[in-house]
Amino acid sequence: DDALLGEEAIVASCPCFRSAPLSCAAAGREGIRDAAMKIKAHELRTKNKSELLKTLEELKNELAQLRVAKVTGGAASKLAKIGVVRKSIARVLTVYNQTQKAKLREAYAGKKFLPKDLRPKQTRALRRALTPAERGRKTLKQRKREQNFPQRKYAVLAA
């Protein structure tokens, strides 16, 4: 009953509750989900590697505590927060992996060889196709034939 009271308090504090009480109440967990702190990706991009890892560790600890609360029969607000924390963890990992890949791309820029995960994906057939330089190459025999027997030029009379 105590958990239900907390959920009603959050829904009642919503500005649209006064005008349309069913809108937030019908949404159920939406009011709770907004109450939990969301981490924005653009804020994460300003952080460096150590800060991102620290944030990730904190979120994982919080998730572990929320799962313990779920097993022990915690409040509905805590149960709804599990999804928010999981998505926040995913956001942190996404930003972390994107920044790592961007740094690797900078490090390998202009080098002769690229690691396979940094190469363009394309299709298997396109990856195996000849490069323009390979396509333009000719054998010695072909070059001699073109040199010795050039294409004939004909003068055509205008009719």
N, C-alpha and C positions, 0 to 999 in steps of 0.2 A: 504493500500500500504506500510505503514511503517512496519507493521508486516511481510509482505512478504520479505522486504529488510533484516530484521534480520535473517530470515530463510535461505536466500541465502548466507548471510555472514557466517553462521555456516557451511553450506554445502561446500562453497568455501574454508573454512579454513581446511577442511578435507584433509589429505595427498593423498588420492586416487582420489581426484577430478581432479587433473592435468592430471593423466594418463587415467582415465575413468570417464568423467564428469557425465555420466548417472548412474553410480553405486550408488553414494550417493544421487543424485537428485531423482532417481527412488525409492530409499528406503524411501525418504520423511522424516518421523519423526525420523529415526534412528540417523541422525546427531544431531538433537536436543536432543534426549534422552541421547546420550553420553555426551552432554554438561552439562546436569543437574547432580548435584552431587549425586552419588550413595553411599549408606552406605553399607559397607561390613560386613557380619555376623561375620567373624573372628575378626574384629575390635570391634564389639559390645560385644563379649564374654569377652574381657579384662575389660569392664566397670562393675561397681557395680550397685546395685539395684537403688539407687537414680539417678545416671547418666543416666541409661536406661530410667527411668521415665521422666527425664528432656528432653532427646532427643525425646521421644515420644510426649511430650507436644509441643515441638518446631515444630515437623513435622505436628502435627494436626493443629496447628496455621497456618503453611505455606499452608496446604491443604485448610483451610477455606479461606485464602486470594486468592489462585488460583481459587477457585470456584466462589468467588466474581468477579474476573477478567474475568472469563468465561461468567458470566451473563452480565457484562458490556461491553463485546466485547473486550477482551484483546488480546495480541499478540499470534501468533501460538506457539511460544516457551513456553509460560505459559500454554497453553492448553495441550501441549505434556508433560509438566512436572508433570501434575496431576497424570498420571499413575506411574511415577517414585516415586513420594512422597507416593502414596498409597502402592506400593510394599515395600518401605523403612519402612513404618509404620508396615506392616505385618512382615517384617524381625525383627524389634525391639521387637514386641510382641512375636514372635516365640522364640527368644533368651531369653527373659524375662521368658516366661512360662517354657522353657526347664531348665533354671537355678533353678527356683523355685522347679520344680519337682525333680531335682538332689539333691537339699538340703534336701527335704523331704525324699528322699530315704536314704540319709546318716543318718538322724535323726531317721528313723524307722528301720535301719539295726540292725539285731539281736533281735528285739522285737518279742513277741509272735504273736501279731496281726498287720496286715497291713491295711491301709485304702483301700477301694475297688478300687480306681483309681490307686493304686500302685501295685495291685496284677496282676499276669499274666493274659492276656485276655483269651486265649485258646478258646475252644468251650464250650457251655453250658453243654454238656454231659461229657466232660473231667473234668470240674469244679466240677461236682456232683459225679464223680466216686470215688470209695473207694481208700484210701491212701494205700501204701504198708503195713503199720502197721495194718490197719483195715483188709486188705485182709488176713494177716497171723494169725489173731486171731481165736481161736477155742472155742467152748463151753466146759463146764466141762464134759458133757456126751461124747463128741467126744474125748477129751483127755484121759478119762478113757478107752474108747473102744480101742484106739490105744495102750495104755499101757498094757492092759490085753490081747489083741489079736493082737500081732505084725504081720507084714506081714511074711508069711512063706518063708523059704529059701530052695530051692531044689538043690540037687547035680545032675548035668546032666552028664551022661557018654558020653565020646567022641566016636563017631562011626567011 
